[in-house]
Amino acid sequence: MNSIALKNDFKTLEIESTEKIKRKKLKDFILTSLYINEQDSYDNKAIYVNYLFLSNKYQIFIAHPNTKYFIFELFFNLCNKSKCSLVINESFFCIYVNGKFYYYKDLDYKLSDEKLIEFAFSNLSINIDEVIHLSDDKLDELLISFKENKFESTLVDINKTKEYGLIFFILYLSLLTLISIAYLNYTEMQNKKIAQLQKEKYLQNLEKTKTEMNFISFHDKFIAFYKNINKYNLKLENFKYTNSKFEFLISSNNKTKIFEFLDIYKNKITSSSIHFDNKRYVFHGSFKSIK
């Protein structure tokens, strides 16, 4: 398989976000978003994301597992490094900001430059400075050039995101253990007091490291929450997760089903409201965190 994904080798999804998600929480956020959008085919796939900082969105790219690059990343040499550039091919368009890839979208039918510029402004909060038309022949040239001169992708591969704090902690613990063993072999029984002091310091550092690394993933708990929604035949209208605060909006034609569902979380809800709207009951609530 080629390491570069062409137009038909991947699919995209856009997710709203009130802010940029921290790297250590990004994988949980993306997988939860895929679950909500019923994207069940992401197993054994490469999943890349790009943060659309001008409109507070994430664009997700799902491709085959060997993918390292995408076709829309090849156009950086065509774009002005200090402008917002719109690159248009007959089957797709993409946007570069200051010479770096920013946004991609398929084209099902031909649109005028003005329509695409209007789309960029209304949906992405971008003012286009230049328009570049890209023919299929030019695209083929760029693909040939790519094989000779590969570049570093600006997208984030969530399957490669790691809890680096855990890795450093394991290395730190291993190093301390080796030092302690070497030290004890060297000093034997002559410096028991010093060994005891170092042991106490080690335990303090261990506790401090555990505290600094404390991170509760909400992904598995959200799955259970979502299953309870389906259990009572409720509809999840909206969902946000920011700063450990979980907000949701559910609806049902049956008010009793909402109350039965809420009974599960009666000791955890920090705010709530319910009203009747258009032949259905709508409930808005929030948690400080899902535990």
N, C-alpha and C positions, 0 to 999 in steps of 0.2 A: 504494500500500500504506500502511496505517496505521502510525504509528511505535510504537504500543503492541501488544504481543503478547497475545492472549487465550488462553484455556485450550488450545485445539487448535492454536495457532500455534507451539508450541515443545515440545521434549522435554528431559528432565533426566537427569543422570548424577551419581552421587556417587563421589568418589575419596578413599581413605584417604591421609593424610599425617602424618608424624611431627612436622612443624613447619610454620609458615607460610613459603611459598616467597618469596624475594626477587623484587621486581617485574621485574628484568631477566632472571630465569630462568623466570618464570611461564609465558610463552607456550610455551617448549620443554616444560615439565612437562605442561601441559594437552594439547598436541598429541600428545605421547608417550602419555599416558594414554588419549586417544581412540583412538590406533592399537592399543594393547593390548586395548582393549575392542571392537575391530573396528567403530568408528564411522567408516565411510568417507564418510559423507554430510555432512561438515562443511565441504567446499569451498564457497566463495562463500556462506557463512552468517555470521550474527552469532554470536559465541561470548562469552558473559558468564560470569563466575565469582564465587562468593561464598565467603569463607573462614568455615567453621563453627568458630570459635575455641574453643568449649566442648567440642568432641569431636574436634578435629584432623582435619577433613575439608574437602574442597572440593566444592561443588555447582556443576555446570556446566549452563548453559542454552544450547541451540542453537536458533536461530530464523532467519527470513528476514533478508537483509542490511540492510534498512531499519529494523530494530527498534532503538528507543532506550529503550523502557520495557516493563515487564511488568505484567500485570493485578494480580499479588500485591503490587506496590509502592504501590498506591493507598490502603492502609488505615492509614497512619501517624497520621492525624488521629483515628482511632477508638480508638487504643491509648494507655494510660497511659505517660507518658514515663519512668517509674521502675519499670516492672514487665515481667515476661515474659508476653506476651499470646498466646493461642491464638485465631486467627480461623478460623471454620468456615463453609464454604458446603457445599451438598449434593453438590458435585462435586470439591471440593478443600479443603485446609486449609493455613494458613501460620502461622508464628510470628514475632512481633516481640519484640526485646529492647531495652528502654529506648526504645521508640518508633521503632526502626529495623528494617527488614526483615531477617530472619535465615534462614528456611527455608521451603520450599514442597514440597507433595506432592499428587498427584492422589488422589481417592477413587473407587475402583471400586464401592464399596457403602457404605451408611451405617454409621458406627461411633458408639458412645456417646461422650460427653465424657470419661468415665473412661478408655476405651480409648485415646483420643488423648492424654490427659494421661500415661498410662502409657508410650505410645510415645515421647513427648518426653523422658521421664526415662531410659528404658532405651537409646534409640538416640542421643540428642543431649545427654544429661547436663543437661537443663533442667528446672527446677521451675516449672510454670505458675502464675502468680499470678491471672490473670483469663481468662475465656472469653467470646468475642464471637461471636454467631451472625449471619451475614451472608446476608440474603435476596437473591434475584436482582433484586428491585426496587431494593434499596439499592445493589446492584452497578451497576445502570444509572445511578443518580444519581451515583455516584462517577465513572463513565466520562464523563458529561456535564460534571461539575466539572473533570475532568482536562483536557478540551479547552480550558477557559477558564483554568485555572491549572496549568500544567505545573511540574514540580519537577526537582531534580537526582537522578539515579539513584545509588544507593550501590554498584551492581554494577561490576565491572571488565570492560571490553571488551578482550579480549586482542589483538584485531586493531589496537587503537590504542596498545598498549604499544610504546614506542620506546626505543632505546638513546640516551638523552639525552646521555650522555657523548660519544658519537660526534658528535652534532650540535654540542655545545660545542667539541669538538676541531676540527671543520671550520671553525667560526666563528673560533676562536682562531687557526688556521693562516692563514685568509684575512686576518684583521686584521693579523697579524704581517707577512704578505707586503706588504700595502698600506702599512703603516708603514715597512717596510724600503725599498720603492721610493721613497716620498716623501722619506725621510731621505737616500737616496743621491742623488736628484735635487737636493736642497737643499745637501748638503755637497760633492757631486761628489768630487774627489780630495783634498780638504783634510783629511779626517778618516778616513783608511784604518784607522788603529789602532782608533778607536771602532767603526767598522763591523765590523771583524774580531771584536772583543769581543762585539758584539751577535749576530753570527752564531754564535759558540760558545755563547752563552747560549741562543739559539734552538734549537740542536741538543740541548742538555741538556734544555730544557723539552719538546722533541718526544719524546725518549727516555723522559722521566718520564711524559708523557701516555700513550705507548704501553703502558708498564708498568702504569699505573693502569687502563687500559682493557682489559687482557688478560682475556678471557672465552672459555672453550672451551665451545661448545654440545654437549651430549651427544645431541641428538635424532637427527642423521643417523647417528651411530655406533651408537646403539641400534638403529636400523632394520636396519643390517648385522648386528648381534648377533642380532636376532630372526630374520632370514632364515637365519642359520646354525643356529638352533634348529630351524626348520622343515625345513632341508635334511637333518638327521639324524633327523627324525621324533621329536623330543623334545617334551615338554610343559613349558611354563613355569608352574610352580605358584605362584611368588611373586616379587615384584620390588620393591626399595626403592632410592631414590636420595636420600641425605642427606649434606650436607657433603662433596661430591665422592667419596663412597663408594658404590659400586654393588654391591648384594647381590642374589643370585638363588637360586632353588630350582628344579631341573629333575628330571624323572623319565622313565624308559623301562623297558620290559620287556627291552630289549637292552642289557646292560652295555657291550658293545663300542662301540655308537653313542655312549654318553656319553664314553668315552675318546677316540674319534675327534674329537668336538666339542671336548673339552678340549685336545686337541693344538694347536688353533689358538691358544689363549690360555695355553699352558703357561708363558710367561715373564711373564705379567701377573697371574696369580691370587695373591692375598696370603693367603687362607685357604680351606680346602676340607675337605669330609668326604663320605663316601658310605656308604650302608647299604641293606640289603634290607628292604623293608617292603611287606607285603600283595601279594606276587607281582610287585613292581616294584623297580627300583633308584632310589634318591633321592640326588641330589647337591646339596650346599649349598656355594656359593663366593662370593667377593667380590673386587672390584677396588678399588684406591685411586681410579682414574679410568679411563675408557675412552679409549684413544688408538690 
